[in-house]
């Protein structure tokens, strides 16, 4: 939030919900345009990337292409990409507010973002830059709450020389199955 000279708060031009790649890119663009902004993040900045498996290859855009955004990627592996993104955003003046936005409502000329933590955030415009991280589906089967069951693959090497059942047939399931197999795990893939 911005403070006025009289001590009251001035609503920022933009409230950004989500501090992933899209939200942080929006913040960089707002700063470049001279607009004030507040950015809210329920988890941690770049949490989707942080939760990717260790050593995951990342394909961003063709290397010959120069994107119009001020947020640039050169890294081709998860860890290096996260460092690049943090260096361009968090080490500067972009500091997300650690709040969960419950809902957004228009109040006169402003939007009010109601938070689970207390005071609402008010802004002239809102950018919703949220992903689906953390919204995994459960199977509703006996035993899925056990410690040996996981909904994220952090390090495929943790499963070397183990029998592993990967449930699903989407990109994430296939990437996890391949990464575990390459690390020496014995993988069974279950897909309806």
C-alpha positions in Angstrom: 0.0 0.0 0.0 1.0 3.6 -0.5 0.8 6.2 2.2 -0.3 9.7 1.5 1.3 12.8 3.0 -1.6 13.1 5.4 -0.9 9.6 6.8 -3.9 7.8 5.2 -3.6 5.0 2.7 -3.9 5.5 -1.0 -5.1 2.5 -3.0 -2.5 1.3 -5.5 -3.3 1.4 -9.2 -3.2 -2.4 -9.3 -3.7 -5.4 -6.9 -2.1 -8.6 -8.2 -3.4 -11.9 -6.9 -0.6 -14.5 -7.1 3.2 -14.2 -7.1 4.0 -16.9 -9.6 5.6 -16.1 -13.0 2.5 -14.3 -14.3 1.9 -12.2 -11.2 5.6 -11.3 -10.8 5.8 -10.4 -14.5 2.7 -8.2 -14.1 4.4 -6.5 -11.1 7.5 -5.8 -13.2 5.4 -4.3 -16.0 3.4 -2.2 -13.5 6.7 -0.9 -12.0 8.1 -0.1 -15.5 4.9 1.8 -16.3 5.1 3.8 -13.1 2.0 2.3 -11.6 1.7 1.5 -7.9 0.8 -2.1 -7.0 0.3 -4.6 -4.2 0.9 -8.3 -4.9 -0.7 -11.0 -2.7 0.5 -14.6 -2.4 -1.1 -17.3 -0.3 1.9 -19.6 -0.4 5.4 -18.6 -1.4 6.5 -16.8 -4.5 7.0 -19.1 -7.5 5.5 -22.0 -5.4 4.5 -24.0 -8.5 8.0 -24.0 -9.8 9.4 -24.7 -6.3 7.2 -27.7 -6.1 8.5 -29.1 -9.4 10.7 -32.2 -9.1 14.4 -31.5 -8.4 16.4 -31.2 -11.6 13.3 -30.9 -13.8 14.1 -29.5 -17.3 12.2 -26.3 -18.1 11.2 -25.2 -21.6 10.3 -21.6 -21.6 10.3 -20.0 -25.1 12.5 -20.4 -28.2 16.0 -19.0 -27.3 16.0 -16.9 -30.5 12.8 -15.1 -29.4 13.0 -11.9 -27.4 9.9 -11.7 -25.2 8.3 -8.3 -24.7 8.1 -8.8 -20.9 10.8 -7.5 -18.6 10.9 -10.9 -16.8 13.5 -13.0 -18.7 14.4 -16.7 -18.6 17.6 -18.2 -19.6 17.8 -21.3 -17.4 16.7 -24.7 -18.6 16.5 -26.5 -15.2 14.2 -25.8 -12.3 16.7 -24.7 -9.7 18.5 -22.2 -12.0 15.2 -20.8 -13.2 13.9 -20.2 -9.7 17.2 -18.3 -8.9 16.8 -16.2 -12.0 13.2 -15.3 -11.2 14.0 -14.4 -7.6 16.9 -12.3 -8.6 14.8 -10.3 -11.0 11.9 -9.8 -8.6 12.3 -10.6 -4.9 15.8 -9.1 -4.5 14.4 -5.8 -5.9 11.4 -3.9 -4.6 8.8 -6.5 -5.3 7.7 -8.0 -2.0 4.5 -10.0 -2.0 2.1 -9.7 0.9 1.7 -13.2 2.5 -2.1 -13.2 2.4 -4.8 -15.5 1.1 -7.5 -13.6 -0.9 -11.0 -14.9 0.0 -12.9 -12.9 -2.6 -12.9 -9.6 -4.6 -15.8 -7.1 -4.5 -16.3 -3.8 -6.2 -16.8 -0.9 -3.7 -17.5 2.3 -5.5 -14.5 3.2 -7.8 -12.3 0.6 -6.1 -12.0 -3.1 -5.8 -11.7 -4.6 -2.3 -9.8 -7.8 -1.9 -10.9 -9.5 1.3 -8.1 -11.4 3.0 -8.2 -14.3 5.5 -5.7 -12.4 7.6 -7.6 -9.2 8.3 -7.5 -5.8 6.6 -8.7 -5.8 2.9 -6.5 -4.6 0.1 -8.1 -1.9 -2.1 -7.0 -1.1 -5.6 -8.3 0.6 -8.8 -7.7 -2.5 -10.9 -7.1 -6.2 -10.2 -5.1 -8.8 -12.0 -5.8 -12.4 -11.1 -2.7 -14.4 -11.8 -3.4 -17.6 -9.8 -2.5 -21.1 -10.7 -3.8 -24.5 -9.6 -0.8 -25.4 -7.4 -1.9 -27.2 -4.2 -5.3 -28.3 -5.6 -4.4 -31.9 -6.2 -7.2 -34.4 -6.4 -7.5 -37.2 -3.9 -8.7 -40.7 -4.9 -10.8 -41.3 -1.9 -9.2 -44.7 -1.3 -8.1 -46.3 1.9 -4.5 -45.6 2.9 -3.9 -42.4 0.8 -3.3 -40.5 4.0 -0.3 -42.7 4.8 3.3 -41.2 4.9 4.3 -43.3 2.0 1.7 -41.6 -0.3 2.6 -38.3 -1.8 1.0 -35.8 -4.2 4.2 -34.2 -5.3 7.5 -35.5 -6.5 10.3 -33.4 -5.0 13.3 -35.6 -5.6 13.1 -38.7 -7.9 16.3 -40.0 -6.3 14.2 -40.6 -3.1 12.6 -43.5 -4.9 15.7 -45.3 -6.2 15.4 -49.1 -5.9 11.8 -48.9 -4.7 8.5 -50.0 -6.2 6.4 -46.9 -7.0 2.8 -46.6 -8.2 2.1 -43.4 -10.1 -1.6 -42.7 -10.6 -2.6 -40.6 -13.6 -1.9 -40.2 -17.2 -1.4 -36.5 -17.6 1.9 -34.6 -18.2 2.8 -34.5 -14.5 2.2 -38.2 -14.0 4.2 -39.2 -17.0 7.1 -36.8 -16.1 7.1 -38.2 -12.5 7.1 -41.8 -13.8 10.0 -41.1 -16.2 12.0 -39.2 -13.6 11.6 -42.0 -11.0 12.5 -44.7 -13.5 15.6 -42.8 -14.6 16.6 -42.6 -10.9 16.4 -46.4 -10.5 12.8 -46.8 -9.2 10.5 -49.5 -10.5 7.4 -47.7 -11.7 3.9 -49.0 -12.4 1.7 -46.4 -14.1 -2.1 -46.6 -13.3 -4.4 -44.8 -15.6 -8.1 -45.4 -16.1 
